[in-house]
Amino acid sequence: MDIESRKINFVQEFLRLQNEEKITGLEHLLRTKKKDEFEKN
């Protein structure tokens, strides 16, 4: 599966989420990864 398909699938799954804890966890993960990438550069 190419990167564009994976991103579309991820967004579709994210939009289906109903669990607040899972959404909060994914938000935290994204912020952490972005911070790590920023600090790496």
PDB file of N, H, CA, C and O in Angstrom:
ATOM      1  N   MET A   1       0.855  -1.170   0.000  1.00  0.00           N
ATOM      2  CA  MET A   1       0.000   0.000   0.000  1.00  0.00           C
ATOM      3  C   MET A   1       0.906   1.239   0.000  1.00  0.00           C
ATOM      4  O   MET A   1       1.833   1.328   0.805  1.00  0.00           O
ATOM      5  N   ASP A   2       0.647   2.173  -0.881  1.00  0.00           N
ATOM      6  H   ASP A   2      -0.106   2.102  -1.535  1.00  0.00           H
ATOM      7  CA  ASP A   2       1.482   3.372  -0.957  1.00  0.00           C
ATOM      8  C   ASP A   2       1.121   4.358   0.159  1.00  0.00           C
ATOM      9  O   ASP A   2       0.106   4.198   0.837  1.00  0.00           O
ATOM     10  N   ILE A   3       1.955   5.363   0.336  1.00  0.00           N
ATOM     11  H   ILE A   3       2.779   5.493  -0.214  1.00  0.00           H
ATOM     12  CA  ILE A   3       1.801   6.305   1.448  1.00  0.00           C
ATOM     13  C   ILE A   3       0.474   7.069   1.378  1.00  0.00           C
ATOM     14  O   ILE A   3      -0.155   7.299   2.411  1.00  0.00           O
ATOM     15  N   GLU A   4       0.049   7.459   0.199  1.00  0.00           N
ATOM     16  H   GLU A   4       0.560   7.273  -0.640  1.00  0.00           H
ATOM     17  CA  GLU A   4      -1.207   8.204   0.069  1.00  0.00           C
ATOM     18  C   GLU A   4      -2.402   7.359   0.491  1.00  0.00           C
ATOM     19  O   GLU A   4      -3.307   7.852   1.164  1.00  0.00           O
ATOM     20  N   SER A   5      -2.406   6.099   0.102  1.00  0.00           N
ATOM     21  H   SER A   5      -1.671   5.699  -0.444  1.00  0.00           H
ATOM     22  CA  SER A   5      -3.479   5.186   0.506  1.00  0.00           C
ATOM     23  C   SER A   5      -3.479   4.970   2.004  1.00  0.00           C
ATOM     24  O   SER A   5      -4.537   4.921   2.632  1.00  0.00           O
ATOM     25  N   ARG A   6      -2.296   4.842   2.575  1.00  0.00           N
ATOM     26  H   ARG A   6      -1.437   4.882   2.065  1.00  0.00           H
ATOM     27  CA  ARG A   6      -2.189   4.659   4.024  1.00  0.00           C
ATOM     28  C   ARG A   6      -2.710   5.875   4.774  1.00  0.00           C
ATOM     29  O   ARG A   6      -3.395   5.735   5.787  1.00  0.00           O
ATOM     30  N   LYS A   7      -2.389   7.068   4.281  1.00  0.00           N
ATOM     31  H   LYS A   7      -1.832   7.182   3.458  1.00  0.00           H
ATOM     32  CA  LYS A   7      -2.866   8.291   4.935  1.00  0.00           C
ATOM     33  C   LYS A   7      -4.384   8.401   4.856  1.00  0.00           C
ATOM     34  O   LYS A   7      -5.032   8.772   5.835  1.00  0.00           O
ATOM     35  N   ILE A   8      -4.946   8.084   3.710  1.00  0.00           N
ATOM     36  H   ILE A   8      -4.420   7.783   2.916  1.00  0.00           H
ATOM     37  CA  ILE A   8      -6.403   8.123   3.546  1.00  0.00           C
ATOM     38  C   ILE A   8      -7.065   7.126   4.489  1.00  0.00           C
ATOM     39  O   ILE A   8      -8.046   7.453   5.157  1.00  0.00           O
ATOM     40  N   ASN A   9      -6.533   5.921   4.543  1.00  0.00           N
ATOM     41  H   ASN A   9      -5.736   5.655   4.001  1.00  0.00           H
ATOM     42  CA  ASN A   9      -7.079   4.902   5.449  1.00  0.00           C
ATOM     43  C   ASN A   9      -7.004   5.353   6.902  1.00  0.00           C
ATOM     44  O   ASN A   9      -7.944   5.156   7.671  1.00  0.00           O
ATOM     45  N   PHE A  10      -5.882   5.959   7.269  1.00  0.00           N
ATOM     46  H   PHE A  10      -5.118   6.119   6.644  1.00  0.00           H
ATOM     47  CA  PHE A  10      -5.722   6.426   8.643  1.00  0.00           C
ATOM     48  C   PHE A  10      -6.757   7.493   8.987  1.00  0.00           C
ATOM     49  O   PHE A  10      -7.392   7.433  10.040  1.00  0.00           O
ATOM     50  N   VAL A  11      -6.920   8.451   8.111  1.00  0.00           N
ATOM     51  H   VAL A  11      -6.404   8.499   7.256  1.00  0.00           H
ATOM     52  CA  VAL A  11      -7.889   9.527   8.360  1.00  0.00           C
ATOM     53  C   VAL A  11      -9.305   8.965   8.442  1.00  0.00           C
ATOM     54  O   VAL A  11     -10.084   9.373   9.304  1.00  0.00           O
ATOM     55  N   GLN A  12      -9.641   8.044   7.566  1.00  0.00           N
ATOM     56  H   GLN A  12      -9.009   7.712   6.866  1.00  0.00           H
ATOM     57  CA  GLN A  12     -10.972   7.442   7.610  1.00  0.00           C
ATOM     58  C   GLN A  12     -11.202   6.715   8.929  1.00  0.00           C
ATOM     59  O   GLN A  12     -12.274   6.834   9.522  1.00  0.00           O
ATOM     60  N   GLU A  13     -10.214   5.972   9.389  1.00  0.00           N
ATOM     61  H   GLU A  13      -9.343   5.876   8.908  1.00  0.00           H
ATOM     62  CA  GLU A  13     -10.336   5.277  10.669  1.00  0.00           C
ATOM     63  C   GLU A  13     -10.433   6.280  11.817  1.00  0.00           C
ATOM     64  O   GLU A  13     -11.214   6.087  12.749  1.00  0.00           O
ATOM     65  N   PHE A  14      -9.648   7.342  11.751  1.00  0.00           N
ATOM     66  H   PHE A  14      -9.014   7.499  10.993  1.00  0.00           H
ATOM     67  CA  PHE A  14      -9.686   8.371  12.793  1.00  0.00           C
ATOM     68  C   PHE A  14     -11.080   8.994  12.886  1.00  0.00           C
ATOM     69  O   PHE A  14     -11.592   9.219  13.982  1.00  0.00           O
ATOM     70  N   LEU A  15     -11.682   9.267  11.746  1.00  0.00           N
ATOM     71  H   LEU A  15     -11.266   9.084  10.856  1.00  0.00           H
ATOM     72  CA  LEU A  15     -13.007   9.886  11.738  1.00  0.00           C
ATOM     73  C   LEU A  15     -14.084   8.955  12.293  1.00  0.00           C
ATOM     74  O   LEU A  15     -15.124   9.424  12.755  1.00  0.00           O
ATOM     75  N   ARG A  16     -13.852   7.664  12.255  1.00  0.00           N
ATOM     76  H   ARG A  16     -13.007   7.283  11.880  1.00  0.00           H
ATOM     77  CA  ARG A  16     -14.808   6.698  12.797  1.00  0.00           C
ATOM     78  C   ARG A  16     -14.696   6.534  14.310  1.00  0.00           C
ATOM     79  O   ARG A  16     -15.598   5.989  14.946  1.00  0.00           O
ATOM     80  N   LEU A  17     -13.593   7.004  14.887  1.00  0.00           N
ATOM     81  H   LEU A  17     -12.860   7.447  14.370  1.00  0.00           H
ATOM     82  CA  LEU A  17     -13.374   6.820  16.324  1.00  0.00           C
ATOM     83  C   LEU A  17     -14.459   7.507  17.137  1.00  0.00           C
ATOM     84  O   LEU A  17     -14.876   8.625  16.835  1.00  0.00           O
ATOM     85  N   GLN A  18     -14.904   6.814  18.173  1.00  0.00           N
ATOM     86  H   GLN A  18     -14.566   5.906  18.419  1.00  0.00           H
ATOM     87  CA  GLN A  18     -15.901   7.356  19.085  1.00  0.00           C
ATOM     88  C   GLN A  18     -15.343   7.481  20.499  1.00  0.00           C
ATOM     89  O   GLN A  18     -15.976   8.077  21.370  1.00  0.00           O
ATOM     90  N   ASN A  19     -14.166   6.924  20.722  1.00  0.00           N
ATOM     91  H   ASN A  19     -13.652   6.440  20.014  1.00  0.00           H
ATOM     92  CA  ASN A  19     -13.568   6.869  22.048  1.00  0.00           C
ATOM     93  C   ASN A  19     -12.667   8.085  22.271  1.00  0.00           C
ATOM     94  O   ASN A  19     -11.659   8.257  21.586  1.00  0.00           O
ATOM     95  N   GLU A  20     -13.043   8.918  23.231  1.00  0.00           N
ATOM     96  H   GLU A  20     -13.862   8.778  23.787  1.00  0.00           H
ATOM     97  CA  GLU A  20     -12.290  10.143  23.537  1.00  0.00           C
ATOM     98  C   GLU A  20     -10.842   9.836  23.931  1.00  0.00           C
ATOM     99  O   GLU A  20      -9.928  10.570  23.556  1.00  0.00           O
ATOM    100  N   GLU A  21     -10.634   8.758  24.683  1.00  0.00           N
ATOM    101  H   GLU A  21     -11.377   8.162  24.987  1.00  0.00           H
ATOM    102  CA  GLU A  21      -9.277   8.407  25.104  1.00  0.00           C
ATOM    103  C   GLU A  21      -8.376   8.058  23.930  1.00  0.00           C
ATOM    104  O   GLU A  21      -7.199   8.417  23.921  1.00  0.00           O
ATOM    105  N   LYS A  22      -8.918   7.365  22.944  1.00  0.00           N
ATOM    106  H   LYS A  22      -9.875   7.073  22.951  1.00  0.00           H
ATOM    107  CA  LYS A  22      -8.125   7.008  21.765  1.00  0.00           C
ATOM    108  C   LYS A  22      -7.762   8.257  20.971  1.00  0.00           C
ATOM    109  O   LYS A  22      -6.635   8.378  20.490  1.00  0.00           O
ATOM    110  N   ILE A  23      -8.699   9.180  20.829  1.00  0.00           N
ATOM    111  H   ILE A  23      -9.614   9.081  21.220  1.00  0.00           H
ATOM    112  CA  ILE A  23      -8.439  10.422  20.101  1.00  0.00           C
ATOM    113  C   ILE A  23      -7.373  11.235  20.830  1.00  0.00           C
ATOM    114  O   ILE A  23      -6.447  11.756  20.208  1.00  0.00           O
ATOM    115  N   THR A  24      -7.509  11.340  22.144  1.00  0.00           N
ATOM    116  H   THR A  24      -8.262  10.916  22.648  1.00  0.00           H
ATOM    117  CA  THR A  24      -6.527  12.067  22.947  1.00  0.00           C
ATOM    118  C   THR A  24      -5.147  11.415  22.826  1.00  0.00           C
ATOM    119  O   THR A  24      -4.135  12.109  22.723  1.00  0.00           O
ATOM    120  N   GLY A  25      -5.111  10.094  22.840  1.00  0.00           N
ATOM    121  H   GLY A  25      -5.932   9.530  22.924  1.00  0.00           H
ATOM    122  CA  GLY A  25      -3.849   9.373  22.700  1.00  0.00           C
ATOM    123  C   GLY A  25      -3.184   9.638  21.356  1.00  0.00           C
ATOM    124  O   GLY A  25      -1.971   9.840  21.289  1.00  0.00           O
ATOM    125  N   LEU A  26      -3.970   9.637  20.292  1.00  0.00           N
ATOM    126  H   LEU A  26      -4.955   9.473  20.347  1.00  0.00           H
ATOM    127  CA  LEU A  26      -3.417   9.912  18.965  1.00  0.00           C
ATOM    128  C   LEU A  26      -2.943  11.358  18.855  1.00  0.00           C
ATOM    129  O   LEU A  26      -1.918  11.625  18.228  1.00  0.00           O
ATOM    130  N   GLU A  27      -3.672  12.288  19.456  1.00  0.00           N
ATOM    131  H   GLU A  27      -4.505  12.071  19.966  1.00  0.00           H
ATOM    132  CA  GLU A  27      -3.242  13.693  19.460  1.00  0.00           C
ATOM    133  C   GLU A  27      -1.901  13.837  20.181  1.00  0.00           C
ATOM    134  O   GLU A  27      -1.004  14.542  19.717  1.00  0.00           O
ATOM    135  N   HIS A  28      -1.782  13.162  21.313  1.00  0.00           N
ATOM    136  H   HIS A  28      -2.510  12.589  21.689  1.00  0.00           H
ATOM    137  CA  HIS A  28      -0.544  13.214  22.091  1.00  0.00           C
ATOM    138  C   HIS A  28       0.613  12.609  21.281  1.00  0.00           C
ATOM    139  O   HIS A  28       1.707  13.171  21.240  1.00  0.00           O
ATOM    140  N   LEU A  29       0.365  11.476  20.649  1.00  0.00           N
ATOM    141  H   LEU A  29      -0.524  11.019  20.683  1.00  0.00           H
ATOM    142  CA  LEU A  29       1.385  10.827  19.834  1.00  0.00           C
ATOM    143  C   LEU A  29       1.859  11.751  18.711  1.00  0.00           C
ATOM    144  O   LEU A  29       3.059  11.874  18.467  1.00  0.00           O
ATOM    145  N   LEU A  30       0.918  12.392  18.038  1.00  0.00           N
ATOM    146  H   LEU A  30      -0.057  12.292  18.237  1.00  0.00           H
ATOM    147  CA  LEU A  30       1.271  13.293  16.939  1.00  0.00           C
ATOM    148  C   LEU A  30       2.113  14.467  17.447  1.00  0.00           C
ATOM    149  O   LEU A  30       3.123  14.819  16.838  1.00  0.00           O
ATOM    150  N   ARG A  31       1.692  15.074  18.572  1.00  0.00           N
ATOM    151  H   ARG A  31       0.872  14.788  19.067  1.00  0.00           H
ATOM    152  CA  ARG A  31       2.462  16.191  19.133  1.00  0.00           C
ATOM    153  C   ARG A  31       3.869  15.742  19.518  1.00  0.00           C
ATOM    154  O   ARG A  31       4.839  16.459  19.276  1.00  0.00           O
ATOM    155  N   THR A  32       3.978  14.569  20.110  1.00  0.00           N
ATOM    156  H   THR A  32       3.190  13.986  20.306  1.00  0.00           H
ATOM    157  CA  THR A  32       5.277  14.051  20.534  1.00  0.00           C
ATOM    158  C   THR A  32       6.184  13.815  19.332  1.00  0.00           C
ATOM    159  O   THR A  32       7.355  14.194  19.350  1.00  0.00           O
ATOM    160  N   LYS A  33       5.649  13.194  18.297  1.00  0.00           N
ATOM    161  H   LYS A  33       4.697  12.886  18.283  1.00  0.00           H
ATOM    162  CA  LYS A  33       6.446  12.914  17.094  1.00  0.00           C
ATOM    163  C   LYS A  33       6.887  14.201  16.404  1.00  0.00           C
ATOM    164  O   LYS A  33       8.021  14.306  15.937  1.00  0.00           O
ATOM    165  N   LYS A  34       5.975  15.186  16.344  1.00  0.00           N
ATOM    166  H   LYS A  34       5.054  15.100  16.724  1.00  0.00           H
ATOM    167  CA  LYS A  34       6.327  16.469  15.724  1.00  0.00           C
ATOM    168  C   LYS A  34       7.419  17.166  16.515  1.00  0.00           C
ATOM    169  O   LYS A  34       8.337  17.746  15.935  1.00  0.00           O
ATOM    170  N   LYS A  35       7.324  17.113  17.844  1.00  0.00           N
ATOM    171  H   LYS A  35       6.578  16.642  18.315  1.00  0.00           H
ATOM    172  CA  LYS A  35       8.320  17.719  18.705  1.00  0.00           C
ATOM    173  C   LYS A  35       9.681  17.033  18.507  1.00  0.00           C
ATOM    174  O   LYS A  35      10.711  17.697  18.393  1.00  0.00           O
ATOM    175  N   ASP A  36       9.664  15.696  18.470  1.00  0.00           N
ATOM    176  H   ASP A  36       8.827  15.156  18.564  1.00  0.00           H
ATOM    177  CA  ASP A  36      10.905  14.935  18.271  1.00  0.00           C
ATOM    178  C   ASP A  36      11.561  15.284  16.939  1.00  0.00           C
ATOM    179  O   ASP A  36      12.779  15.453  16.872  1.00  0.00           O
ATOM    180  N   GLU A  37      10.761  15.391  15.879  1.00  0.00           N
ATOM    181  H   GLU A  37       9.772  15.254  15.933  1.00  0.00           H
ATOM    182  CA  GLU A  37      11.297  15.739  14.554  1.00  0.00           C
ATOM    183  C   GLU A  37      11.880  17.140  14.559  1.00  0.00           C
ATOM    184  O   GLU A  37      12.933  17.381  13.968  1.00  0.00           O
ATOM    185  N   PHE A  38      11.196  18.073  15.228  1.00  0.00           N
ATOM    186  H   PHE A  38      10.340  17.878  15.708  1.00  0.00           H
ATOM    187  CA  PHE A  38      11.683  19.452  15.292  1.00  0.00           C
ATOM    188  C   PHE A  38      13.027  19.501  16.026  1.00  0.00           C
ATOM    189  O   PHE A  38      13.958  20.173  15.583  1.00  0.00           O
ATOM    190  N   GLU A  39      13.119  18.787  17.143  1.00  0.00           N
ATOM    191  H   GLU A  39      12.362  18.240  17.503  1.00  0.00           H
ATOM    192  CA  GLU A  39      14.342  18.782  17.923  1.00  0.00           C
ATOM    193  C   GLU A  39      15.477  18.073  17.197  1.00  0.00           C
ATOM    194  O   GLU A  39      16.644  18.409  17.398  1.00  0.00           O
ATOM    195  N   LYS A  40      15.154  17.107  16.366  1.00  0.00           N
ATOM    196  H   LYS A  40      14.206  16.834  16.203  1.00  0.00           H
ATOM    197  CA  LYS A  40      16.143  16.358  15.600  1.00  0.00           C
ATOM    198  C   LYS A  40      16.820  17.264  14.571  1.00  0.00           C
ATOM    199  O   LYS A  40      18.009  17.120  14.288  1.00  0.00           O
ATOM    200  N   ASN A  41      16.043  18.203  14.016  1.00  0.00           N
ATOM    201  H   ASN A  41      15.077  18.320  14.246  1.00  0.00           H
ATOM    202  CA  ASN A  41      16.582  19.099  12.983  1.00  0.00           C
ATOM    203  C   ASN A  41      17.093  20.321  13.669  1.00  0.00           C
ATOM    204  O   ASN A  41      17.598  21.232  13.013  1.00  0.00           O
TER     205      ASN A  41
END
